[in-house]
């Protein structure tokens, strides 16, 4: 077993995994610090309004650009010609930017209606429309770095984005409180994307022709767009599994302080998802290339499952020993979030071991549609559970609704993975 762990770790290191891991940790630490600062600098009511707007935005943002950056990440790695990869990139930028503008316009126009029960969040929601475009540009830029297998450059881009988020967000907070934070946070990914595109053009000698007529693509435009839409819908549904409860607390209870407490409670377990996500981000392109290799997929997941079982046990042990001290970082007025976090931490096991790895593997092998439909169905279950549990049990009911729905999602992901493997004829 020790030999297996050593081999996996060495392979992860060679593919630039540790660079990505460190950069992602830095990003999460910055987000955590910013979260604590925002919580302490804003009133609980204002933080609740900001959190509500952030939650709505996080539900929409995976669909920015109609999810075409996800299509790029799936279809480009299986192209042998670099020109074909570049053509897909140019198409993604051109069409995706247009789609992002449309989504941003809808957010601005519908903000008053969406935030009807939380009117204080309308200004934040409209400002976060900037983030929709910014996020798309950033994800497209770093996705192409992953396509080129430039994982160290990808890690550097994540690091730059983290630094810019810290600088621009803090500057915004001190200049204009929550509004300033929203603007600074929204602009950081776009600035990072510009730097990445310039670096790619200079180092890889790639010419971005986004203003030219779209050339013939190596895949059907309908297939390319459909994959992005379904992958985006799947990501939205997946995000909503963690975020829907916050939205429904705002709608059903209409108390910004309750939203603030629950948002704080969800911050720690939700932030931990980056750990398995980094591992899958590093290997996504490699999995996509071996989408028909049954033996590879089985062995890959077995190794993953063993390593992350140890990680999950470690995380839960540390949390339940030091939970009181950790929650104290947010201030005494958020001590009521502790029992909610204890419930939500159950999701760490199912998310780490099943939901994140299997969902990514299915996306990498081209089954984004499977992910989408299963996520949408389970989202409906989550909605029903929240609808009945929140009025009766408050934010505790929301926590249990999330745990149940994510556990079901994990089980479905396993069933779909087995279904895909059974459909493969190739063993080696």
C-alpha positions, -999 to +999 in steps of 0.1 A: +000+000+000+028+024+008+043+017-026+010+025-042+008+058-024+044+067-033+038+059-070+006+079-071+022+109-053+052+109-077+029+107-107+009+136-093+040+156-088+053+150-123+021+163-138+024+195-118-002+185-093+016+199-063+020+233-080-018+234-086-024+221-050-003+249-034-019+276-056-054+264-048-046+263-011-034+298-014-066+308-031-087+291-005-068+307+023-073+341+007-110+334+003-112+323+039-094+354+052-115+377+030-146+359+043-136+365+079-127+402+072-160+408+054-179+391+082-162+414+107-162+446+087-199+445+077-230+444+098-246+410+101-276+422+081-254+437+053-233+405+052-265+385+048-275+406+018-241+402+002-241+365+009-274+361-007-262+379-039-230+358-039-250+326-036-273+335-065-242+344-086-224+311-077-255+292-090-254+310-123-216+314-130-209+278-141-232+285-171-213+316-181-204+314-218-230+285-221-203+263-205-182+264-237-149+264-216-160+230-204-164+219-240-129+231-247-116+211-218-132+179-231-128+181-269-095+199-273-073+172-255-085+145-280-074+166-310-040+156-325-034+189-344-026+220-324-044+242-350-076+223-342-071+230-305-066+267-313-097+268-335-118+254-307-103+281-284-111+309-307-146+296-312-150+293-274-139+329-267-160+344-295-193+326-288-188+323-251-182+360-246-215+367-264-234+342-243-219+357-211-230+392-221-266+379-225-265+361-191-251+393-174-279+414-190-305+390-177-290+392-142-291+430-142-327+431-156-341+404-133-322+413-101-351+431-085-374+401-091-348+375-080-340+394-048-376+404-041-375+389-006-340+403+001-341+438-014-309+448+002-290+424-020-302+439-054-272+462-058-247+434-051-265+411-075-263+436-103-226+443-097-219+406-097-230+405-133-195+417-141-182+385-125-201+364-151-180+377-180-148+378-159-153+342-147-158+330-183-126+347-196-106+333-167-119+297-170-113+297-208-077+309-204-068+284-177-087+256-194-065+260-225-034+258-203-047+225-190-053+214-226-017+221-234-007+202-202+010+233-189+000+225-153+027+246-138+016+276-158-020+268-148-009+268-111+008+302-117-024+316-131-043+304-101-017+320-078-019+353-098-057+352-095-055+347-058-032+377-053-054+399-075-085+388-056-068+397-023-055+431-035-086+443-054-111+429-029-094+445+001-089+477-017-126+477-026-137+469+010-118+499+024-129+522-003-166+513-004-174+484+019-195+457+004-199+474-030-162+479-033-156+443-024-180+431-051-164+452-078-128+442-068-137+405-065-155+405-099-127+422-118-098+400-106-104+370-129-107+391-160-073+408-153-058+373-147-073+361-180-057+389-200-023+382-185-027+345-193-038+351-229-009+374-235+015+349-220+001+321-242+004+342-274+040+351-266+053+317-254+032+293-275+032+315-306-006+311-308-026+336-327-061+344-313-084+353-342-116+359-323-127+386-347-123+365-378-150+343-393-152+310-375-133+283-393-145+247-397-141+230-363-128+195-358-161+186-341-197+195-349-207+229-335-239+214-322-221+187-303-196+212-289-223+236-278-245+208-265-217+194-243-210+229-228-247+235-221-252+201-204-219+204-185-228+239-174-263+228-163-247+199-144-223+223-127-251+247-118-272+218-104-241+207-084-235+242-071-271+244-061-268+213-041-246+233-018-262+267-024-300+262-027-305+259+010-290+294+015-314+308-012-344+291+003-335+303+038-336+338+024-369+332+005-388+312+032-374+329+064-366+363+049-341+370+077-306+382+066-291+372+100-302+336+094-287+337+059-254+350+074-253+323+101-259+295+075-234+310+051-207+310+078-217+274+086-213+263+050-180+281+044-157+255+060-172+222+045-177+239+011-142+253+010-127+219+017-140+206-017-109+222-033-088+192-021-103+165-043-111+190-070-074+199-074-065+162-078-091+158-105-082+191-122-046+179-126-057+146-141-088+156-161-070+159-195-053+126-190-086+109-181-102+124-212-074+110-234-081+075-220-119+076-220-121+041-236-095+024-214-116+004-189-086-009-169-071+026-166-103+041-153-109+013-127-073+014-114-073+052-113-104+053-091-091+025-068-059+045-061-079+077-056-103+060-032-076+046-010-056+079-007-087+100-001-101+077+025-071+085+046-075+123+039-112+122+049-105+105+082-078+130+090-100+160+082-130+149+103-107+140+132-091+175+132-125+192+129-142+174+157-112+180+180-107+217+172-141+228+160-147+252+189-115+271+183-120+272+145-155+287+148-142+313+171-124+330+142-157+343+129-166+361+162-188+352+191-220+362+173-216+332+149-212+306+176-247+294+167-233+281+134-213+253+151-240+226+152-249+234+116-213+229+105-212+196+124-241+184+103-227+197+070-193+181+076-209+147+069-209+158+033-171+158+033-169+120+031-195+115+003-182+145-017-145+136-014-149+099-021-177+097-046-193+129-059-162+149-070-141+121-085-168+102-102-185+134-115-152+146-130-144+112-145-179+111-162-174+146-175-139+137-188-151+107-207-178+127-224-209+119-202-217+154-191-253+148-200-255+120-175-241+143-148-266+170-157-297+149-156-288+132-124-278+165-108-311+182-119-332+153-105-314+154-072-317+192-071-354+188-073-352+164-043-331+190-025-357+217-032-385+195-019-366+187+013-357+223+019-393+234+012-406+212+040-377+211+064-368+248+066-402+261+078-403+234+104-367+232+116-351+264+103-315+264+092-310+230+108-335+216+084-316+231+055-284+214+066-301+180+067-317+186+033-282+193+019-266+162+035-294+139+022-293+153-014-256+152-017-254+117-003-280+106-029-260+124-056-228+105-046-247+071-048-261+080-083-226+090-095-213+055-085-241+038-104-235+059-135-197+052-133-204+014-132-228+018-161-202+035-182-176+009-174-200-020-182-205-004-216-168-004-225-155-033-245-119-024-244-101-038-213-065-027-219 
